[in-house]
């Protein structure tokens, strides 16, 4: 199954909405200010067919906002995308 199509359907059905925790590859600032791509658990702020805006609070209490492509999402609430779709009886 194509995870992007499944994610779009979950966003349309409001399964992935504000407050949902996803694991995705995001572009974050590394040591020395270099941009690195790392997998992180982030909370969804805005979700639509074009992508997801998510945020994370670091240990110092600062909030970081990330623009996430649908192809970069690995799992939703700790569950694989295909398995989550099966739990909600989504067939594409």
N, C-alpha and C positions, 0 to 999 in steps of 0.2 A: 504494500500500500504506500501511497505517497503521503508523507507526513505533512507536507505543506497544505494539501487539500483537506486533510483531516483537521489541521489547526484552523483553517479558514471556516470550516463548518462548525467547529467548537466555539469560535469567536461569534459566529452568526447566531448560534443557539445560546449565547451568554454563559457558556461553561467556563471559558477563559475570560475573566473580567477583572475589574479592579480588585486588588487584594490577593489574587491567585499567585502562588509561588511557583516559579519555573526555574529549571536549570538550563542555562544557555551559555554559549560562547559569546563573550562581550569584549569590547576593546577598552581596556583599563590603563591607567597610568602606572608604569612600573618604576623601578629604581632609576633615579636620574631623570625622570620625566618622560622616558621612552614609552611609547604605546605598545602594549602587549595584548595578545588575545588569550584569555583564560576562561575556563568554565566556572560559572558562579551561580549560586542560588539568589535570584532577585525577585522582588515583588512587582507585579504588573500594576501600572498606573493607567495606561490607555492601551487598548488593543483594537486593531482593525485589520482589514485585509492586506494593507500595505506593510504592516509591521507592528511591533510592540514597543512601547516606552515603559521601561522598568527602572526601579531604583533599589539601592542597597545602602544601609547605614554601616559605616566602618567602626572599628573599635574606639576611635577618638570621638565618635558621635556626629561625624560629618556625613551628609547624605550625598550619594553619587547617582546620577541619572544616566541611563544607557539607552541607546536606540538599538533594538534587537531585530534582526531579520527573521522571518518565519523559518527559514532554512537552518538557522543557528540554534533553534530550540531543541533540547535533548529529551526533557521529560517535564511533566506537569504534576505538581504536588507529589513528587517522588515516584510517579508512575509513568512507564513508557507511553508514548503517544498512541501507539496502536492499541495497547491494552486499555488505555483510558477511553478511546473511541469505542472499543468493544463493550466496556462497562455501561456506556451511555447508548448502546445499540446504534452507533453511527456506521453506516455502510456506504462506501464510495467506490 
